[in-house]
């Protein structure tokens, strides 16, 4: 579906999600010396590094998509990709800040999908946005120092 809509970064992202979701699920259950991993905060310097890396990666990927493909919206598509990757990496480690990246990714994805006529997908990502917001509120209460 994403390939047909010329949203190549989103197509690639789906493969990444399958692999990392399995790894993250295992890590949540067993990654803390056999105990479930607690929800923790990420330090500001690490978030700044992830954010800067994400911006650079999005710019490079957008340039590649624009230059070498018929991508519909390479900048938005790449922003969804990098925000989602960072969100997923933080989620795998049960970091509270993962939800900020998911909110950003879904905030860009919904209008992007609507412009491509992917209305059902846009509704689904709207639900994911709501899920991310609710999860952020809940995880803030679960943070272990």
KEKE-3310 file (N, C-alpha, C; in steps of 0.2 Angstrom, whole numbers, plus 5000, padded with zeros to 4 digits):
npx = (5004:5009:5020:5013:5008:5018:5026:5039:5048:5039:5035:5047:5048:5039:5044:5055:5047:5042:5052:5059:5049:5047:5059:5059:5048:5053:5064:5057:5051:5062:5074:5080:5089:5082:5070:5055:5057:5059:5049:5058:5066:5075:5090:5092:5104:5105:5093:5094:5104:5099:5088:5095:5102:5092:5086:5096:5097:5084:5085:5095:5089:5078:5083:5089:5077:5071:5080:5082:5070:5053:5046:5032:5031:5045:5051:5042:5039:5051:5053:5043:5048:5061:5057:5049:5057:5066:5057:5053:5065:5067:5056:5058:5067:5059:5057:5051:5051:5049:5036:5034:5041:5033:5021:5025:5029:5016:5008:5013:5011:4997:4991:4999:4995:4982:4983:4987:4976:4974:4964:4958:4970:4975:4965:4968:4981:4978:4971:4982:4989:4981:4983:4997:4997:4989:4997:5009:5005:5001:5013:5022:5018:5023:5036:5052:5065)
npy = (4994:5006:5007:5008:5021:5029:5031:5028:5027:5025:5012:5004:5006:4998:4985:4986:4988:4976:4967:4974:4975:4962:4960:4970:4966:4954:4960:4968:4959:4951:4958:4963:4957:4945:4949:4959:4974:4990:5006:5020:5036:5045:5053:5071:5075:5063:5062:5074:5070:5060:5067:5076:5067:5061:5072:5075:5062:5061:5072:5068:5056:5061:5068:5058:5051:5061:5063:5051:5043:5042:5048:5054:5064:5067:5074:5074:5061:5055:5061:5055:5042:5043:5049:5039:5028:5032:5033:5020:5013:5019:5015:5001:5000:5004:5018:5033:5044:5040:5041:5055:5055:5047:5054:5065:5058:5053:5064:5070:5060:5057:5069:5067:5054:5057:5066:5057:5049:5039:5036:5027:5022:5034:5037:5026:5029:5041:5036:5029:5041:5046:5035:5036:5048:5045:5034:5041:5049:5039:5032:5041:5041:5029:5029:5024:5029)
npz = (5000:5004:4995:4983:4985:4984:4995:5001:5012:5023:5019:5020:5034:5040:5039:5048:5060:5062:5065:5076:5085:5090:5096:5105:5113:5119:5126:5135:5143:5148:5149:5160:5169:5169:5174:5172:5162:5169:5167:5162:5163:5150:5148:5146:5137:5129:5123:5116:5107:5100:5094:5086:5078:5071:5064:5055:5049:5043:5034:5025:5020:5015:5004:4997:4993:4986:4976:4969:4968:4964:4975:4984:4995:5001:5012:5022:5023:5026:5039:5046:5046:5053:5065:5070:5071:5081:5091:5092:5096:5108:5114:5114:5125:5135:5138:5144:5136:5123:5119:5115:5103:5096:5096:5088:5076:5072:5071:5059:5050:5049:5042:5030:5025:5023:5012:5002:5000:5008:5018:5028:5034:5039:5048:5057:5061:5068:5079:5084:5088:5098:5107:5109:5116:5128:5133:5136:5146:5156:5157:5163:5176:5179:5180:5185:5196)
capx = (5000:5014:5024:5009:5007:5025:5028:5044:5051:5034:5035:5053:5047:5034:5048:5058:5043:5041:5058:5060:5043:5049:5065:5057:5044:5057:5068:5053:5050:5068:5080:5082:5091:5076:5064:5052:5061:5054:5049:5063:5067:5081:5093:5092:5109:5103:5087:5096:5108:5094:5084:5100:5104:5086:5085:5101:5095:5078:5087:5099:5085:5073:5087:5089:5071:5069:5084:5082:5064:5047:5043:5027:5033:5051:5053:5037:5040:5057:5052:5039:5053:5066:5053:5046:5063:5069:5052:5053:5071:5066:5050:5061:5070:5054:5059:5045:5051:5047:5029:5035:5043:5027:5017:5028:5028:5009:5006:5015:5009:4990:4990:5002:4991:4976:4985:4988:4970:4975:4960:4958:4977:4975:4961:4972:4986:4975:4970:4989:4991:4978:4986:5003:4996:4987:5003:5013:5002:5002:5020:5025:5017:5026:5044:5056:5070)
capy = (5000:5012:5008:5011:5028:5032:5033:5023:5027:5021:5005:5002:5006:4992:4979:4988:4987:4968:4965:4977:4974:4956:4961:4974:4962:4950:4964:4970:4953:4947:4962:4966:4951:4940:4953:4964:4981:4996:5012:5025:5042:5046:5060:5076:5074:5057:5064:5079:5067:5056:5071:5079:5062:5060:5077:5074:5056:5063:5076:5064:5051:5065:5070:5052:5049:5066:5063:5044:5040:5046:5049:5060:5069:5064:5077:5072:5053:5054:5063:5050:5037:5044:5049:5032:5024:5034:5031:5012:5012:5021:5010:4994:5001:5006:5025:5037:5049:5037:5043:5061:5054:5044:5059:5068:5054:5052:5071:5071:5054:5058:5073:5064:5049:5060:5069:5052:5046:5033:5038:5022:5022:5040:5036:5021:5033:5046:5032:5028:5047:5045:5029:5038:5053:5041:5030:5046:5051:5033:5030:5046:5039:5022:5030:5022:5034)
capz = (5000:5005:4989:4978:4987:4983:5002:5002:5019:5027:5017:5024:5041:5042:5040:5054:5065:5063:5068:5082:5090:5093:5100:5111:5118:5123:5131:5141:5148:5150:5148:5166:5173:5169:5177:5167:5162:5172:5163:5165:5159:5146:5150:5141:5132:5125:5119:5111:5102:5096:5090:5081:5073:5068:5059:5050:5045:5039:5029:5020:5017:5010:4998:4993:4990:4981:4970:4966:4967:4963:4981:4984:5000:5004:5018:5027:5023:5030:5046:5049:5047:5058:5072:5072:5072:5087:5096:5093:5099:5115:5117:5116:5131:5140:5140:5144:5131:5117:5117:5112:5096:5092:5094:5082:5070:5070:5069:5053:5046:5048:5036:5024:5023:5020:5005:4997:4999:5013:5023:5033:5037:5043:5054:5061:5064:5072:5085:5087:5091:5104:5111:5111:5121:5134:5135:5139:5153:5160:5158:5167:5183:5181:5179:5191:5196)
cpx = (5004:5018:5019:5007:5013:5028:5033:5047:5046:5034:5041:5052:5043:5039:5052:5054:5042:5046:5059:5055:5045:5054:5063:5053:5048:5061:5063:5052:5056:5074:5083:5084:5086:5070:5061:5056:5056:5054:5054:5063:5074:5084:5092:5097:5107:5098:5089:5100:5103:5090:5089:5101:5098:5085:5090:5099:5089:5080:5090:5094:5080:5077:5088:5083:5069:5073:5084:5076:5058:5043:5038:5029:5039:5053:5048:5038:5046:5057:5048:5044:5057:5062:5051:5052:5066:5063:5052:5059:5070:5061:5053:5064:5065:5056:5053:5045:5049:5041:5029:5037:5037:5022:5019:5027:5021:5006:5008:5012:5001:4989:4993:4998:4985:4977:4985:4981:4970:4970:4959:4965:4977:4971:4965:4977:4984:4973:4977:4991:4988:4981:4993:5002:4994:4993:5008:5011:5003:5009:5024:5024:5021:5034:5047:5063:5077)
cpy = (5006:5013:5011:5019:5032:5035:5028:5022:5023:5014:5001:5001:5000:4986:4980:4986:4980:4966:4968:4976:4967:4956:4965:4970:4958:4954:4966:4965:4950:4951:4964:4960:4946:4943:4958:4971:4986:5002:5017:5031:5042:5053:5065:5076:5069:5059:5069:5076:5063:5061:5074:5073:5061:5065:5076:5068:5058:5067:5072:5059:5055:5067:5064:5050:5054:5065:5056:5041:5045:5048:5055:5065:5067:5067:5074:5064:5052:5056:5058:5044:5038:5045:5043:5027:5025:5032:5024:5010:5013:5017:5004:4994:5003:5013:5029:5042:5046:5040:5050:5060:5051:5049:5063:5065:5054:5059:5072:5066:5055:5062:5070:5059:5052:5063:5063:5047:5039:5035:5033:5022:5029:5040:5031:5025:5039:5042:5030:5035:5047:5040:5032:5044:5050:5037:5035:5048:5045:5032:5035:5045:5033:5023:5028:5026:5030)
cpz = (5000:4998:4984:4979:4986:4990:5004:5009:5023:5025:5021:5031:5044:5043:5047:5060:5067:5067:5075:5087:5094:5098:5106:5116:5122:5128:5136:5146:5151:5151:5154:5171:5174:5172:5171:5168:5164:5167:5167:5160:5155:5148:5144:5135:5127:5120:5114:5105:5097:5091:5084:5075:5068:5062:5054:5045:5040:5033:5023:5017:5013:5004:4994:4989:4985:4975:4966:4965:4965:4969:4981:4989:5004:5011:5024:5028:5028:5037:5050:5051:5053:5065:5074:5074:5079:5093:5097:5097:5107:5118:5119:5123:5137:5143:5139:5138:5124:5114:5113:5104:5092:5091:5088:5076:5067:5068:5062:5048:5044:5042:5029:5021:5020:5013:5000:4997:5004:5019:5029:5037:5041:5049:5059:5065:5069:5079:5088:5090:5098:5109:5113:5117:5128:5137:5139:5146:5158:5162:5163:5174:5184:5181:5186:5190:5195)
residu = (UNK:UNK:UNK:UNK:UNK:UNK:UNK:UNK:UNK:UNK:UNK:UNK:UNK:UNK:UNK:UNK:UNK:UNK:UNK:UNK:UNK:UNK:UNK:UNK:UNK:UNK:UNK:UNK:UNK:UNK:UNK:UNK:UNK:UNK:UNK:UNK:UNK:UNK:UNK:UNK:UNK:UNK:UNK:UNK:UNK:UNK:UNK:UNK:UNK:UNK:UNK:UNK:UNK:UNK:UNK:UNK:UNK:UNK:UNK:UNK:UNK:UNK:UNK:UNK:UNK:UNK:UNK:UNK:UNK:UNK:UNK:UNK:UNK:UNK:UNK:UNK:UNK:UNK:UNK:UNK:UNK:UNK:UNK:UNK:UNK:UNK:UNK:UNK:UNK:UNK:UNK:UNK:UNK:UNK:UNK:UNK:UNK:UNK:UNK:UNK:UNK:UNK:UNK:UNK:UNK:UNK:UNK:UNK:UNK:UNK:UNK:UNK:UNK:UNK:UNK:UNK:UNK:UNK:UNK:UNK:UNK:UNK:UNK:UNK:UNK:UNK:UNK:UNK:UNK:UNK:UNK:UNK:UNK:UNK:UNK:UNK:UNK:UNK:UNK:UNK:UNK:UNK:UNK:UNK:UNK)
# end
